[in-house]
Amino acid sequence: MGAADVVPGVSGGSIALITGIYEKLLDSITAIDLEAFDLLKSGKIKALWLKVNGGFLISLLLGIGTSLVSLANLITYLIRIYPIPVWSFFCGLILVSALLIIRDVRRWNLAALLSLPLGIVIAYYITGLTPMSSANSPLIIFGSGMIAICAMILPGISGSFLLLIMGKYEFILNALSERDLITLGIFVLGCIIGILSFSRLISRLLKSYHAITIALLSGFMLGSINKLWPWKRILSYRLSSSGKQEAFLTENVLPNHYFAFTGEEPHFLGALFAFFIGIVLVIGIERLAYYLKG
């Protein structure tokens, strides 16, 4: 989840769904309530630990933190050097994941059938939005944290990508590198408020409208492939804060048109191989999770 959340376009929520821990994650987060704070204040640490499933949350947070430290630089390096195979890998991973998750819809009805294409359209639209600029006021930073963390637990929509759209991705990364504790504190506060409130909404929807919610989440994942598509034509560039030229607006193109637009090889066979590696990885994870459960 940590590695996925670093990449603008891949959602940590998608990884949670793939590994079968999504609903368990939501239950643990929603268990952090007023009763939990009362247990903390009264020193009943063991009861609090059991209530929020502390072992699960700690192991998850340690995994995310370890991944951020160890894999973030590697993944960003691979995307920069081998963009087509890496994005193809993510395409295969997300596509097969969405198809496997759709199987969890126990009863298809009209609402569920409509939710799937609705999720695709919403995610497709969001991933096609143009990045914007906004002020760096405390309120904007707080709101950015709320929105980004909600997306990070929402399959198919990347929190880092939404930060990119809001013009805050590079700003937050700079705050991290410069150890700007005030900015990071405001951002983290927004994340905490956002995840505690949004997780409750998703949890209630899953419990009350399971088929509709799963279909919608699967649609989000399928629609996000718009962002992950490996072959892109760059329409315009922008200068980053470090003075480097980066792609600003892009357009998806077919592999056979890629060379004509960019003058670069489409690396179709390498992309196809990486695509199938993503599929095999997800199926392997699903089989492993099934084996560990029973």
C-alpha positions in Angstrom: 0.0 0.0 0.0 2.9 2.4 0.8 4.5 1.8 -2.6 1.2 2.2 -4.4 0.4 5.5 -2.6 3.7 7.0 -3.8 2.8 6.5 -7.5 0.3 9.2 -8.8 -2.2 6.9 -10.4 -2.1 3.8 -8.2 -4.3 3.5 -5.1 -3.4 1.9 -1.8 -7.0 1.1 -1.5 -6.7 -1.1 -4.6 -3.9 -3.1 -2.9 -6.0 -3.5 0.2 -8.8 -4.9 -1.8 -6.5 -7.2 -3.7 -5.0 -8.6 -0.5 -8.4 -9.1 1.1 -7.8 -6.7 4.0 -10.0 -3.8 2.9 -13.0 -4.4 5.1 -10.8 -5.3 8.0 -8.9 -2.1 7.5 -12.1 -0.1 7.5 -13.4 -1.8 10.7 -10.1 -1.0 12.5 -10.2 2.6 11.5 -13.9 3.1 12.4 -13.2 1.5 15.8 -11.2 4.7 16.6 -14.0 6.6 18.2 -15.0 8.5 21.5 -15.0 5.2 23.3 -11.5 4.5 22.2 -10.3 7.9 23.4 -12.0 7.2 26.8 -10.1 3.9 27.0 -6.9 5.8 26.3 -7.6 8.5 28.9 -8.4 5.9 31.5 -5.2 3.9 30.8 -7.0 0.8 29.6 -4.4 0.1 26.9 -5.2 -3.6 26.5 -8.9 -3.0 25.9 -8.1 -0.2 23.5 -5.6 -2.5 21.6 -8.3 -5.2 21.2 -11.0 -2.7 20.2 -9.0 -1.1 17.3 -7.2 -4.4 16.4 -3.9 -2.9 17.3 -1.8 -5.8 16.0 -3.3 -5.5 12.5 -3.0 -1.7 12.4 0.6 -1.7 13.7 1.8 -4.3 11.2 0.0 -2.5 8.4 1.5 0.9 9.3 5.0 -0.7 9.7 4.6 -2.3 6.2 3.5 1.0 4.7 6.3 2.9 6.4 8.9 0.3 5.3 7.7 0.4 1.8 7.8 4.2 1.7 11.4 4.2 2.8 12.7 1.2 0.8 10.6 1.1 -2.4 9.5 4.7 -3.1 12.8 5.8 -4.7 13.0 2.5 -6.6 9.5 2.8 -8.0 9.9 6.4 -9.0 13.3 5.5 -10.6 11.8 2.6 -12.6 8.9 4.8 -13.8 11.4 7.4 -15.0 13.7 4.9 -16.8 11.2 2.2 -17.9 7.8 4.0 -18.0 6.1 1.7 -20.5 6.8 -1.7 -18.8 6.1 -0.3 -15.3 2.7 1.3 -16.3 1.8 -1.9 -18.2 2.5 -3.9 -15.0 0.2 -1.6 -13.0 -2.5 -1.9 -15.8 -2.4 -5.7 -15.6 -2.4 -5.6 -11.8 -5.4 -3.2 -11.6 -7.4 -4.8 -14.4 -7.3 -8.4 -13.1 -7.9 -7.1 -9.5 -11.1 -5.4 -10.5 -12.3 -8.5 -12.3 -11.6 -10.6 -9.2 -13.2 -8.2 -6.9 -16.4 -8.1 -9.1 -16.8 -11.8 -8.1 -17.6 -10.6 -4.6 -20.9 -9.1 -5.8 -23.2 -11.8 -4.5 -26.5 -10.5 -6.0 -26.6 -8.4 -9.1 -29.5 -6.0 -9.4 -30.2 -2.9 -11.4 -28.5 -0.6 -9.0 -25.3 -2.7 -8.9 -25.3 -3.0 -12.7 -25.5 0.8 -13.0 -22.9 1.3 -10.3 -20.1 -0.4 -12.2 -20.2 1.9 -15.3 -20.8 4.9 -13.0 -17.6 4.1 -11.1 -15.7 3.7 -14.4 -17.0 7.1 -15.7 -16.2 8.9 -12.4 -12.6 7.5 -12.2 -12.0 8.2 -15.9 -13.1 11.8 -15.5 -11.1 12.4 -12.3 -7.9 10.9 -13.9 -8.3 13.1 -16.9 -8.5 16.4 -14.9 -5.9 19.0 -15.6 -3.5 19.9 -12.7 -4.3 23.3 -11.2 -2.5 25.7 -8.9 -3.9 26.9 -5.5 -2.8 28.9 -2.5 -0.7 27.3 0.2 -2.9 28.6 3.1 -3.4 26.4 6.2 -7.0 25.8 5.2 -6.1 24.6 1.7 -3.3 22.3 3.0 -5.8 20.9 5.6 -8.4 20.3 2.9 -5.8 18.7 0.6 -4.9 16.2 3.4 -8.6 15.3 3.9 -9.2 14.7 0.2 -5.9 12.9 -0.5 -6.3 10.4 2.4 -9.9 9.6 1.4 -8.6 8.7 -2.1 -5.8 6.7 -0.7 -8.3 4.2 0.9 -10.7 4.5 -2.1 -9.7 1.8 -4.7 -8.9 3.1 -8.1 -8.4 6.7 -7.2 -4.9 7.7 -6.1 -4.4 10.1 -3.3 -1.0 11.2 -4.7 -2.7 11.9 -8.1 -5.4 14.0 -6.4 -2.6 16.0 -4.7 -1.0 16.4 -8.2 -4.4 17.7 -9.5 -4.7 20.1 -6.6 -1.2 21.4 -7.2 0.0 20.1 -3.8 2.0 16.9 -4.6 5.3 18.6 -5.1 4.6 21.1 -2.3 4.0 18.2 0.3 7.1 16.3 -1.0 9.2 19.5 -0.5 7.7 19.9 3.0 8.8 16.3 3.8 12.4 16.9 2.5 12.7 20.2 4.2 11.1 18.9 7.5 8.5 21.7 7.5 6.8 20.4 10.6 4.0 23.1 10.6 2.9 22.3 7.1 3.2 18.6 7.7 1.3 18.9 10.9 -1.6 20.7 9.2 -1.6 18.2 6.4 -1.5 15.2 8.7 -4.4 16.7 10.8 -6.4 16.9 7.6 -5.5 13.3 6.8 -6.6 12.1 10.3 -10.0 13.9 10.1 -10.5 12.7 6.6 -9.8 9.0 7.1 -11.8 8.8 10.3 -14.9 10.3 8.7 -14.6 8.8 5.2 -13.9 5.3 6.4 -17.1 5.3 8.3 -19.1 6.2 5.2 -17.5 3.4 3.1 -17.9 0.9 5.9 -21.6 1.7 6.3 -22.1 1.4 2.5 -20.4 -2.0 2.4 -22.5 -3.3 5.2 -25.8 -1.9 3.9 -25.3 -1.9 0.2 -22.5 -4.5 -0.4 -23.2 -5.4 -4.0 -23.6 -1.7 -5.1 -20.5 -0.6 -3.3 -18.3 -3.4 -4.6 -19.5 -2.8 -8.1 -18.8 1.0 -7.7 -15.3 0.4 -6.3 -14.5 -2.1 -9.1 -15.6 0.6 -11.6 -13.3 3.1 -9.9 -10.4 0.6 -10.5 -11.3 0.0 -14.1 -11.7 3.7 -14.8 -8.3 4.5 -13.3 -6.6 2.6 -16.2 -7.1 5.9 -18.1 -4.3 7.3 -15.9 -2.2 4.1 -16.0 -2.2 3.6 -19.8 1.5 3.2 -20.8 1.5 4.9 -24.2 1.0 8.7 -23.9 1.6 11.6 -26.1 2.8 14.7 -24.2 0.8 17.8 -25.1 2.5 20.3 -22.9 5.3 20.6 -20.3 5.8 22.5 -17.1 8.9 23.5 -15.0 9.1 21.9 -11.5 10.3 23.8 -8.5 13.7 22.2 -9.1 13.8 23.6 -12.6 13.3 20.3 -14.4 10.9 20.0 -17.4 8.1 17.6 -16.6 5.0 16.5 -18.6 2.0 18.6 -17.8 -0.8 17.5 -20.2 -0.8 14.1 -21.9 -3.1 12.1 -24.2 -3.4 8.3 -24.5 -2.4 6.8 -27.8 -2.4 3.3 -29.3 1.0 1.5 -29.3 1.1 1.5 -33.1 0.7 5.3 -33.1 3.2 5.9 -30.3 6.3 6.0 -32.5 4.7 8.4 -34.9 3.8 10.9 -32.1 6.9 10.6 -29.9 9.7 9.1 -32.1 10.3 6.5 -29.4 9.9 2.7 -29.5 6.6 1.5 -28.0 8.4 -1.6 -26.4 5.2 -3.6 -27.0 6.6 -7.0 -26.1 8.1 -5.8 -22.9 4.9 -4.1 -22.0 2.9 -7.2 -22.7 5.3 -9.3 -20.5 5.0 -6.8 -17.7 1.2 -6.7 -18.1 1.1 -10.5 -17.6 3.5 -10.3 -14.6 1.0 -8.0 -13.0 -1.8 -10.5 -13.6 0.2 -13.4 -12.3 1.2 -11.5 -9.2 -2.4 -10.6 -8.3 -3.6 -14.2 -8.9 -0.7 -15.4 -6.7 -1.6 -13.0 -3.9 -5.2 -14.0 -4.1 -4.3 -17.7 -3.9 -1.9 -17.1 -1.0 -4.6 -15.2 0.9 -7.1 -18.0 0.3 -4.6 -20.6 1.5 -3.8 -18.6 4.6 -7.5 -18.2 5.5 -8.3 -21.8 5.2 
